[in-house]
Amino acid sequence: MNGEANEILLRIEQLLKGLLKATVSRTLAEIRADRTLREIWELTGKDTSIVKIARKVKVSTWKISTIWQSWEESGLLVKVGKSYQKIVE
């Protein structure tokens, strides 16, 4: 690709990130306000299994799975294999 195409793609990426952050800002604020959700959020996407997260946060793996699914539906996460990866921070 040439320089102009790269600039256009970079601009598109910046715009999409801005739109995503605006869309999920309320959800992220709710996550940060709740200790348990904040801990789960901080551990999500790292090389930490759902079992380890559940033990550390003291909730069931089912609860974490449900939370991850709701975050995926909100556009915060994408599923990668059996785990999830953050789209935004």
PyRosetta script that sets phi, psi and omega in degrees:
from pyrosetta import init, pose_from_sequence

init()
pose = pose_from_sequence("MNGEANEILLRIEQLLKGLLKATVSRTLAEIRADRTLREIWELTGKDTSIVKIARKVKVSTWKISTIWQSWEESGLLVKVGKSYQKIVE")
pose.set_psi(1, 152.7)
pose.set_omega(1, 178.3)
pose.set_phi(2, -89.8)
pose.set_psi(2, 175.0)
pose.set_omega(2, -177.1)
pose.set_phi(3, -61.2)
pose.set_psi(3, -38.7)
pose.set_omega(3, -179.3)
pose.set_phi(4, -65.2)
pose.set_psi(4, -42.1)
pose.set_omega(4, 178.4)
pose.set_phi(5, -64.6)
pose.set_psi(5, -40.1)
pose.set_omega(5, 177.9)
pose.set_phi(6, -62.8)
pose.set_psi(6, -40.5)
pose.set_omega(6, 178.7)
pose.set_phi(7, -63.9)
pose.set_psi(7, -40.9)
pose.set_omega(7, 178.9)
pose.set_phi(8, -64.2)
pose.set_psi(8, -45.0)
pose.set_omega(8, 178.8)
pose.set_phi(9, -63.4)
pose.set_psi(9, -40.2)
pose.set_omega(9, 177.9)
pose.set_phi(10, -62.3)
pose.set_psi(10, -42.2)
pose.set_omega(10, 179.5)
pose.set_phi(11, -64.8)
pose.set_psi(11, -42.3)
pose.set_omega(11, 176.7)
pose.set_phi(12, -59.9)
pose.set_psi(12, -45.0)
pose.set_omega(12, 178.4)
pose.set_phi(13, -59.9)
pose.set_psi(13, -44.9)
pose.set_omega(13, 179.8)
pose.set_phi(14, -61.6)
pose.set_psi(14, -43.5)
pose.set_omega(14, 179.1)
pose.set_phi(15, -64.0)
pose.set_psi(15, -42.3)
pose.set_omega(15, 179.4)
pose.set_phi(16, -64.8)
pose.set_psi(16, -41.7)
pose.set_omega(16, 177.7)
pose.set_phi(17, -62.4)
pose.set_psi(17, -41.5)
pose.set_omega(17, 178.4)
pose.set_phi(18, -62.0)
pose.set_psi(18, -45.0)
pose.set_omega(18, 178.3)
pose.set_phi(19, -62.4)
pose.set_psi(19, -43.0)
pose.set_omega(19, -179.5)
pose.set_phi(20, -63.6)
pose.set_psi(20, -45.5)
pose.set_omega(20, 179.9)
pose.set_phi(21, -61.8)
pose.set_psi(21, -41.8)
pose.set_omega(21, 178.8)
pose.set_phi(22, -63.1)
pose.set_psi(22, -38.0)
pose.set_omega(22, -177.9)
pose.set_phi(23, -70.1)
pose.set_psi(23, -38.6)
pose.set_omega(23, -173.0)
pose.set_phi(24, -103.6)
pose.set_psi(24, 4.6)
pose.set_omega(24, -175.5)
pose.set_phi(25, -59.7)
pose.set_psi(25, -39.3)
pose.set_omega(25, 179.7)
pose.set_phi(26, -65.5)
pose.set_psi(26, -43.3)
pose.set_omega(26, 179.5)
pose.set_phi(27, -62.9)
pose.set_psi(27, -42.7)
pose.set_omega(27, 178.3)
pose.set_phi(28, -63.6)
pose.set_psi(28, -37.6)
pose.set_omega(28, 177.6)
pose.set_phi(29, -64.2)
pose.set_psi(29, -40.1)
pose.set_omega(29, 177.8)
pose.set_phi(30, -64.8)
pose.set_psi(30, -40.1)
pose.set_omega(30, 178.8)
pose.set_phi(31, -63.1)
pose.set_psi(31, -46.1)
pose.set_omega(31, -177.6)
pose.set_phi(32, -67.2)
pose.set_psi(32, -26.2)
pose.set_omega(32, -178.3)
pose.set_phi(33, -78.4)
pose.set_psi(33, -19.7)
pose.set_omega(33, -177.9)
pose.set_phi(34, -106.2)
pose.set_psi(34, 122.6)
pose.set_omega(34, -175.2)
pose.set_phi(35, -56.6)
pose.set_psi(35, -47.5)
pose.set_omega(35, -177.5)
pose.set_phi(36, -64.8)
pose.set_psi(36, -48.0)
pose.set_omega(36, 179.4)
pose.set_phi(37, -62.5)
pose.set_psi(37, -39.8)
pose.set_omega(37, 179.3)
pose.set_phi(38, -61.4)
pose.set_psi(38, -43.2)
pose.set_omega(38, 178.4)
pose.set_phi(39, -63.5)
pose.set_psi(39, -44.0)
pose.set_omega(39, 178.6)
pose.set_phi(40, -61.8)
pose.set_psi(40, -44.7)
pose.set_omega(40, 180.0)
pose.set_phi(41, -59.1)
pose.set_psi(41, -45.7)
pose.set_omega(41, -178.0)
pose.set_phi(42, -63.7)
pose.set_psi(42, -32.0)
pose.set_omega(42, -178.7)
pose.set_phi(43, -88.6)
pose.set_psi(43, -16.3)
pose.set_omega(43, -178.9)
pose.set_phi(44, -68.0)
pose.set_psi(44, 135.6)
pose.set_omega(44, 176.8)
pose.set_phi(45, 88.5)
pose.set_psi(45, -8.3)
pose.set_omega(45, 176.6)
pose.set_phi(46, -90.6)
pose.set_psi(46, 174.8)
pose.set_omega(46, -179.8)
pose.set_phi(47, -79.5)
pose.set_psi(47, 53.0)
pose.set_omega(47, 179.7)
pose.set_phi(48, -120.6)
pose.set_psi(48, 126.1)
pose.set_omega(48, -178.7)
pose.set_phi(49, -72.6)
pose.set_psi(49, 160.3)
pose.set_omega(49, 178.4)
pose.set_phi(50, -61.0)
pose.set_psi(50, -33.6)
pose.set_omega(50, 179.2)
pose.set_phi(51, -65.6)
pose.set_psi(51, -44.3)
pose.set_omega(51, 179.2)
pose.set_phi(52, -65.5)
pose.set_psi(52, -40.0)
pose.set_omega(52, 178.1)
pose.set_phi(53, -63.2)
pose.set_psi(53, -44.6)
pose.set_omega(53, -179.9)
pose.set_phi(54, -59.6)
pose.set_psi(54, -43.3)
pose.set_omega(54, 178.8)
pose.set_phi(55, -64.6)
pose.set_psi(55, -44.8)
pose.set_omega(55, -177.1)
pose.set_phi(56, -65.5)
pose.set_psi(56, -43.0)
pose.set_omega(56, -175.8)
pose.set_phi(57, -87.3)
pose.set_psi(57, -14.9)
pose.set_omega(57, 178.9)
pose.set_phi(58, 66.9)
pose.set_psi(58, 47.7)
pose.set_omega(58, 171.7)
pose.set_phi(59, -133.5)
pose.set_psi(59, 168.0)
pose.set_omega(59, -179.3)
pose.set_phi(60, -77.0)
pose.set_psi(60, 157.2)
pose.set_omega(60, 175.4)
pose.set_phi(61, -64.5)
pose.set_psi(61, -33.3)
pose.set_omega(61, 176.9)
pose.set_phi(62, -60.2)
pose.set_psi(62, -43.0)
pose.set_omega(62, 179.8)
pose.set_phi(63, -61.8)
pose.set_psi(63, -44.9)
pose.set_omega(63, 179.4)
pose.set_phi(64, -64.0)
pose.set_psi(64, -44.1)
pose.set_omega(64, 178.9)
pose.set_phi(65, -58.5)
pose.set_psi(65, -42.8)
pose.set_omega(65, 178.3)
pose.set_phi(66, -64.1)
pose.set_psi(66, -42.6)
pose.set_omega(66, 178.2)
pose.set_phi(67, -63.0)
pose.set_psi(67, -46.7)
pose.set_omega(67, 179.9)
pose.set_phi(68, -59.5)
pose.set_psi(68, -41.2)
pose.set_omega(68, 179.6)
pose.set_phi(69, -63.4)
pose.set_psi(69, -40.4)
pose.set_omega(69, 179.1)
pose.set_phi(70, -68.1)
pose.set_psi(70, -36.6)
pose.set_omega(70, 177.6)
pose.set_phi(71, -68.5)
pose.set_psi(71, -33.9)
pose.set_omega(71, 176.3)
pose.set_phi(72, -64.8)
pose.set_psi(72, -43.9)
pose.set_omega(72, 178.7)
pose.set_phi(73, -63.7)
pose.set_psi(73, -29.4)
pose.set_omega(73, 178.8)
pose.set_phi(74, -81.6)
pose.set_psi(74, -8.5)
pose.set_omega(74, 179.3)
pose.set_phi(75, 90.3)
pose.set_psi(75, 13.3)
pose.set_omega(75, -179.9)
pose.set_phi(76, -87.2)
pose.set_psi(76, -28.3)
pose.set_omega(76, -175.1)
pose.set_phi(77, -130.1)
pose.set_psi(77, 159.9)
pose.set_omega(77, 167.8)
pose.set_phi(78, -126.7)
pose.set_psi(78, 145.3)
pose.set_omega(78, 179.8)
pose.set_phi(79, -80.2)
pose.set_psi(79, 131.0)
pose.set_omega(79, 178.3)
pose.set_phi(80, -129.5)
pose.set_psi(80, 103.2)
pose.set_omega(80, -175.1)
pose.set_phi(81, 66.3)
pose.set_psi(81, -123.4)
pose.set_omega(81, 179.4)
pose.set_phi(82, -98.4)
pose.set_psi(82, 0.7)
pose.set_omega(82, -178.5)
pose.set_phi(83, -120.8)
pose.set_psi(83, -172.0)
pose.set_omega(83, -178.0)
pose.set_phi(84, -129.3)
pose.set_psi(84, 155.1)
pose.set_omega(84, 179.5)
pose.set_phi(85, -128.5)
pose.set_psi(85, 139.5)
pose.set_omega(85, 179.9)
pose.set_phi(86, -71.4)
pose.set_psi(86, 142.9)
pose.set_omega(86, 173.0)
pose.set_phi(87, -95.4)
pose.set_psi(87, -36.4)
pose.set_omega(87, 179.3)
pose.set_phi(88, -126.9)
pose.set_psi(88, 161.9)
pose.set_omega(88, 177.6)
pose.set_phi(89, -108.1)
pose.dump_pdb("model.pdb")
